[in-house]
């Protein structure tokens, strides 16, 4: 993947009176990849997607999608993109099938082609048995799958997904993940840009990710490369039966704990270098000091740990 399907230069969006939502964004998305924009609410992810999909007018800068200037030629740009927004935008006056059929007609398909494609895409997203149902009868996960089908029905070059699994139950989230993997697996020319604050989702789906905060890109690479780039390799959490004294926290840091991020006094959460047994040594130290260790978790570092290393706070605190 060497060609860039999306290129931005100094892309900026300011909202009155003096809110800078996106600040001088330089971004390159490769053709055929799943690219994740990660970060907390307010980081600038949705505003970035809005500018790339012509829904938000940039204050300054440049953006091209599929070789089309989205600022100067928005009508042409809309033909090469598909968009699944955060909110349900299905037409409630139509059936599931009609939502796809009319989308096809809107993009210039003949009636017969639109109906054929609607049937095909309903099969692909496992909603063929719901074709005649009103969209109000769909669950949240079903509605999201239908919006994805609608967004790719006209064969766009780039699919934009803005928080595609927000508010869905775990089973529906996994169904969306599987559908996206199958979709990109059968259509390697399709590029996907995904915004999410769910780091596990990005880790599972994305070829590359960029972590945003306060309108800036903090880091950009594959999930594995970003995690390998940390000086630490393990994430430790120790829950005790009472608040951990400050002196005992200092002693655990002296053992080799770094990036202490505990939110409650009864928990020690930190990172450590792998292979040195710092997590178990810390738990043993606490037991020697009279604490009862209720839970000990030692896991590989995650993208949220990458976020913490760049910002100094956990994603949920941002």
C-alpha positions as CSV (number, residue, x, y, z in Angstrom):
1,X,0.0,0.0,0.0
2,X,2.0,2.9,-1.3
3,X,-0.6,5.2,-2.8
4,X,-2.3,7.7,-0.6
5,X,-6.1,7.8,-0.9
6,X,-6.4,10.7,1.6
7,X,-4.0,13.6,1.9
8,X,-4.5,16.7,4.2
9,X,-2.1,19.6,4.6
10,X,-2.4,22.0,7.5
11,X,-6.2,21.2,7.7
12,X,-7.7,23.5,10.4
13,X,-11.2,24.1,11.8
14,X,-12.0,26.9,14.2
15,X,-15.4,27.4,15.8
16,X,-16.5,30.8,17.3
17,X,-15.6,32.4,19.5
18,X,-12.1,30.8,19.7
19,X,-12.4,27.0,19.7
20,X,-9.7,25.2,17.6
21,X,-11.2,21.8,17.0
22,X,-8.5,20.7,14.5
23,X,-5.2,22.4,14.3
24,X,-3.0,22.2,11.2
25,X,-3.6,18.5,10.5
26,X,-1.2,16.7,8.1
27,X,-2.5,13.3,7.4
28,X,-1.9,10.5,4.8
29,X,-4.1,7.5,4.5
30,X,-2.9,4.7,2.3
31,X,-5.2,3.1,-0.3
32,X,-6.6,-0.2,0.8
33,X,-6.0,0.2,4.5
34,X,-8.2,0.5,7.6
35,X,-7.0,3.6,9.3
36,X,-8.1,4.6,12.8
37,X,-8.4,8.0,14.3
38,X,-8.4,7.5,18.0
39,X,-8.9,9.8,21.0
40,X,-11.3,11.0,23.6
41,X,-14.4,13.0,23.0
42,X,-13.5,16.5,21.9
43,X,-10.1,15.4,20.4
44,X,-11.2,16.5,16.9
45,X,-11.9,13.1,15.3
46,X,-15.5,13.8,14.2
47,X,-14.6,17.3,13.0
48,X,-11.8,15.8,10.9
49,X,-14.2,13.2,9.4
50,X,-16.7,16.1,8.8
51,X,-14.2,18.0,6.8
52,X,-13.1,15.0,4.8
53,X,-16.7,14.1,3.9
54,X,-17.7,17.7,3.0
55,X,-20.1,18.2,5.9
56,X,-17.8,20.6,7.7
57,X,-16.1,23.5,5.9
58,X,-12.5,23.9,6.9
59,X,-11.2,27.2,8.2
60,X,-8.0,26.7,6.3
61,X,-5.8,24.0,4.8
62,X,-6.2,21.4,2.1
63,X,-7.8,18.0,1.8
64,X,-8.0,15.5,-1.0
65,X,-9.9,12.2,-1.0
66,X,-9.4,9.9,-3.9
67,X,-7.6,12.7,-5.7
68,X,-10.6,15.0,-5.4
69,X,-10.3,18.4,-3.6
70,X,-13.1,18.0,-1.0
71,X,-13.2,21.8,-0.4
72,X,-13.2,22.9,-4.1
73,X,-15.2,20.0,-5.5
74,X,-17.5,18.7,-2.8
75,X,-20.2,17.3,-5.2
76,X,-17.6,15.1,-7.0
77,X,-16.0,14.1,-3.6
78,X,-19.4,12.7,-2.4
79,X,-19.3,10.2,-5.3
80,X,-16.0,8.6,-4.1
81,X,-16.9,8.4,-0.4
82,X,-19.4,6.5,1.8
83,X,-20.3,7.7,5.2
84,X,-21.7,6.0,8.3
85,X,-22.3,8.8,10.9
86,X,-22.7,8.4,14.6
87,X,-26.5,8.9,14.5
88,X,-29.1,6.7,12.8
89,X,-29.9,8.5,9.5
90,X,-32.1,5.7,7.9
91,X,-35.4,6.9,6.4
92,X,-38.0,5.8,8.9
93,X,-40.8,6.1,6.3
94,X,-39.2,3.3,4.2
95,X,-38.6,-0.4,4.6
96,X,-35.1,-1.9,5.0
97,X,-35.1,-2.8,1.3
98,X,-36.3,0.6,0.2
99,X,-33.6,2.4,2.1
100,X,-31.0,0.7,-0.1
101,X,-33.0,0.9,-3.3
102,X,-33.5,4.6,-3.1
103,X,-29.9,5.1,-2.2
104,X,-28.9,3.3,-5.4
105,X,-31.3,5.5,-7.4
106,X,-29.9,8.6,-5.8
107,X,-26.4,7.6,-7.1
108,X,-27.7,7.1,-10.7
109,X,-28.5,3.4,-10.8
110,X,-31.4,2.2,-12.9
111,X,-34.4,0.8,-11.0
112,X,-33.5,-2.8,-11.8
113,X,-29.8,-2.3,-10.9
114,X,-30.8,-0.6,-7.6
115,X,-33.1,-3.4,-6.7
116,X,-30.6,-6.1,-7.6
117,X,-27.8,-4.4,-5.6
118,X,-30.2,-3.8,-2.7
119,X,-30.9,-7.6,-2.5
120,X,-27.2,-8.4,-2.8
121,X,-26.1,-6.1,0.0
122,X,-28.9,-7.2,2.3
123,X,-27.5,-10.7,1.9
124,X,-24.0,-9.5,2.6
125,X,-25.0,-7.8,5.9
126,X,-27.3,-10.7,6.9
127,X,-30.5,-8.7,6.7
128,X,-32.2,-10.3,3.8
129,X,-34.9,-11.7,6.0
130,X,-35.7,-8.2,7.2
131,X,-36.1,-6.7,3.7
132,X,-39.8,-5.8,4.1
133,X,-39.5,-4.7,7.7
134,X,-39.7,-1.0,8.8
135,X,-36.3,0.3,9.9
136,X,-37.8,1.2,13.3
137,X,-38.1,-2.6,13.9
138,X,-34.3,-3.1,13.7
139,X,-32.1,-3.4,16.7
140,X,-29.2,-1.0,17.1
141,X,-26.7,-3.5,15.6
142,X,-29.0,-4.3,12.6
143,X,-29.5,-0.6,11.9
144,X,-25.8,-0.1,11.9
145,X,-25.2,-2.9,9.5
146,X,-27.9,-1.5,7.2
147,X,-26.2,1.9,7.3
148,X,-22.8,0.3,6.3
149,X,-24.5,-1.5,3.4
150,X,-26.1,1.8,2.3
151,X,-22.8,3.6,2.5
152,X,-20.9,1.1,0.3
153,X,-23.7,0.3,-2.2
154,X,-22.5,2.9,-4.7
155,X,-18.9,1.4,-4.6
156,X,-17.1,4.3,-3.0
157,X,-13.3,4.4,-2.8
158,X,-13.3,5.4,0.9
159,X,-15.7,4.4,3.7
160,X,-15.9,6.7,6.7
161,X,-17.1,5.2,9.9
162,X,-17.7,7.6,12.8
163,X,-17.9,5.7,16.1
164,X,-19.5,2.7,14.3
165,X,-20.1,0.6,17.5
166,X,-20.8,3.3,20.1
167,X,-23.7,2.2,22.2
168,X,-23.8,-1.4,20.9
169,X,-23.8,-4.5,23.0
170,X,-20.6,-6.7,22.8
171,X,-22.3,-9.2,20.4
172,X,-23.3,-6.5,18.0
173,X,-19.9,-4.9,18.2
174,X,-18.3,-8.2,17.2
175,X,-20.7,-8.6,14.4
176,X,-19.8,-5.1,13.0
177,X,-16.1,-6.0,13.3
178,X,-16.6,-9.3,11.4
179,X,-18.6,-7.6,8.7
180,X,-15.9,-4.9,8.2
181,X,-13.2,-7.6,8.0
182,X,-15.1,-9.6,5.5
183,X,-15.9,-6.5,3.4
184,X,-12.3,-5.3,3.2
185,X,-11.1,-8.9,2.6
186,X,-13.3,-9.3,-0.4
187,X,-12.7,-5.7,-1.7
188,X,-9.0,-4.9,-1.2
189,X,-9.3,-1.6,-3.0
190,X,-11.7,-0.2,-0.4
191,X,-10.1,2.1,2.2
192,X,-11.7,2.6,5.5
193,X,-11.3,5.5,8.0
194,X,-12.6,4.7,11.4
195,X,-13.0,7.1,14.4
196,X,-13.3,5.5,17.8
197,X,-12.4,6.0,21.4
198,X,-12.4,2.2,21.9
199,X,-8.8,1.3,21.7
200,X,-9.5,-2.5,21.6
201,X,-11.6,-1.9,18.5
202,X,-8.8,0.0,16.7
203,X,-6.2,-2.6,17.8
204,X,-8.4,-5.4,16.4
205,X,-9.3,-3.7,13.1
206,X,-6.8,-1.1,12.0
207,X,-3.7,-1.4,9.9
208,X,-2.5,2.0,11.1
209,X,-3.8,4.4,13.7
210,X,-3.3,8.0,14.7
211,X,-4.0,9.1,18.2
212,X,-5.5,12.6,18.5
213,X,-5.9,14.9,21.4
214,X,-7.0,18.6,21.4
215,X,-6.9,18.8,17.6
216,X,-3.4,17.4,17.1
217,X,-2.0,14.1,16.0
218,X,0.2,12.8,18.8
219,X,1.5,9.7,17.2
220,X,0.8,7.6,14.1
221,X,1.8,4.0,13.2
222,X,0.5,0.4,13.3
223,X,-0.9,-0.6,16.6
224,X,1.8,-3.1,17.2
225,X,4.6,-0.6,16.3
226,X,3.1,1.9,18.7
227,X,3.0,-0.6,21.5
228,X,6.5,-1.8,20.8
229,X,7.6,1.8,21.0
230,X,6.8,2.0,24.7
231,X,9.7,1.5,27.1
232,X,7.4,-0.8,29.0
233,X,5.7,-4.0,28.0
234,X,3.3,-5.0,30.8
235,X,0.3,-3.3,32.4
236,X,-0.2,-4.2,36.1
237,X,-3.3,-3.7,38.3
238,X,-3.4,-4.7,41.9
239,X,-6.5,-4.3,44.0
240,X,-6.2,-4.4,47.7
241,X,-8.6,-4.4,50.7
242,X,-7.7,-0.8,51.8
243,X,-6.1,2.4,50.6
244,X,-2.4,2.1,49.7
245,X,-0.3,4.5,51.7
246,X,1.8,7.0,49.8
247,X,5.0,5.6,51.2
248,X,4.1,2.1,50.0
249,X,3.3,3.5,46.5
250,X,6.7,5.1,46.5
251,X,8.2,1.8,47.4
252,X,6.4,0.1,44.4
253,X,7.7,2.8,42.1
254,X,11.2,2.1,43.4
255,X,10.7,-1.5,42.4
256,X,10.4,-0.4,38.8
257,X,6.7,0.7,38.4
258,X,6.2,3.5,35.9
259,X,3.3,5.6,34.6
260,X,1.3,5.2,37.8
261,X,-2.3,5.9,37.0
262,X,-4.5,4.7,39.8
263,X,-7.9,6.3,40.0
264,X,-8.9,4.9,43.4
265,X,-6.7,4.6,46.5
266,X,-7.2,0.9,46.9
267,X,-5.7,0.1,43.5
268,X,-2.2,0.2,42.1
269,X,-2.2,0.6,38.3
270,X,1.1,1.0,36.5
271,X,3.3,-0.2,33.7
272,X,6.5,-2.3,34.0
273,X,9.2,-3.8,31.9
274,X,8.4,-7.3,30.9
275,X,10.2,-10.3,32.2
276,X,11.3,-8.6,35.5
277,X,8.4,-9.8,37.6
278,X,7.7,-6.4,39.0
279,X,3.9,-6.9,39.2
280,X,4.2,-10.0,41.4
281,X,7.0,-8.4,43.4
282,X,4.8,-5.4,44.1
283,X,1.9,-7.7,45.1
284,X,4.2,-9.6,47.4
285,X,5.5,-6.4,48.9
286,X,1.9,-5.2,49.7
287,X,1.1,-8.5,51.3
288,X,4.2,-8.2,53.5
289,X,3.0,-4.7,54.5
290,X,-0.3,-6.2,55.7
291,X,-2.6,-5.6,52.8
292,X,-4.8,-8.3,51.4
293,X,-4.4,-8.5,47.6
294,X,-7.9,-9.1,46.1
295,X,-6.9,-9.2,42.5
296,X,-3.7,-9.1,40.5
297,X,-3.8,-8.6,36.7
298,X,-0.7,-8.6,34.5
299,X,-1.4,-8.0,30.8
300,X,0.5,-6.7,27.7
301,X,0.4,-3.0,27.2
302,X,-2.5,-1.6,25.1
303,X,-3.1,1.4,22.8
304,X,-4.6,3.1,25.9
305,X,-1.2,2.8,27.5
306,X,0.3,4.5,24.4
307,X,-2.3,7.3,24.8
308,X,-1.2,7.7,28.4
309,X,2.4,7.8,27.5
310,X,1.8,10.7,25.2
311,X,-0.7,12.7,27.2
312,X,-0.1,11.8,30.9
313,X,-3.6,10.8,31.5
314,X,-5.8,7.8,30.8
315,X,-8.3,8.0,27.9
316,X,-11.3,7.8,30.2
317,X,-10.0,10.8,32.2
318,X,-9.5,13.0,29.0
